[in-house]
Amino acid sequence: MLSLSSDHIIDLYCWLDDALPKRLNVRGGRPAILADSEVLTMLVWNTLILHHRTIKDLYASMQRYHQAEFPQLPKYNAFLAHCHRLLPRCLNLLQQLLQTTAPLRLMDSTMLPVCKRHRANSHKVCRNIADFGKNHQGWHYGFKLHASIDPQGKLCGIVLTPASHSDTQQIPKILNDHTRVAVGDTLYGARVMREYIWGHYGTIIVAPPYPKQRKRLMAHWQFRLLRLRSKIESVFDVLKEHLNLVSSFPRSVSGYLLHYIRILLGYQIMALSS
């Protein structure tokens, strides 16, 4: 993926056009200028190559540099509305690309602030949905991404919640019956949840002991698995620092969801192709 050039946007379009299920013809209404696969190609291409922070910057870049590939672009408002209509299809495609059969998963969570903490009381876009949450870096206002990956960095399960939700309670949503071993940090080692996951999925949860549990023994295989846990932190670093997952630009709740899903979809495509 590091050697992509502008010509590969056509290859990406062909792959997405084959991956998206065809829609039945619906009578009534004015037909869209662009096909769903064309708009989705722009969104994914922006995640992989352009790294624009907003849909408006993406639209301006397509107008300027990709007139040959997309000669008939609609007005910006129509293009934005088409992007929002694609949200269910993006969710469906991302769900299909998740590595749901991975037997070994690494799990963790990361904060997705929607604004600075001192602006939380005046933030109106995500009011009554976003919340305050605390981690080792301090307090944040926004959402939290709970994820599990395989050892190669591919996403296996994802959950978006307000920042106040507990990491432990999301474990059943990011694991499944195919998971044999799940590796997490200290918070994921709670006894009640470990027993629940073992009873429902037959999954062993490996987590480091609490600092006060000095007499707790660890086998060599557990130590080797815990050394892999940093890979999911690297995935979060790519998502947040390189693909601009954290943003305060969307002006609606659906805009935030579209922003998160398109970046996660672009990352998954990149991970699967590497």
Secondary structure, DSSP 8 states (H G I E B T S, - for coil): -TT--TTHHHHHHHHHHHHS-------SS---SS-HHHHHHHHHHIIIII--SSHHHHHHHHHHH-TTT------HHHHHHHHHHTHHHHHHHHHHHS-TT-SEEEEEEEEEESS-GGGGGG--TTTTT-EEEEETTEEEEEEEEEEEE-TTS-EEEEEEEETTS-SGGGHHHH--TT-SEEE--GGGG-HHHHHHHHHHH--EEE----TT-TT----HHHHHHHTTTHHHHHHHHIIIIIS----S---SHHHHHHHHHHHHHHHHHHHHH-
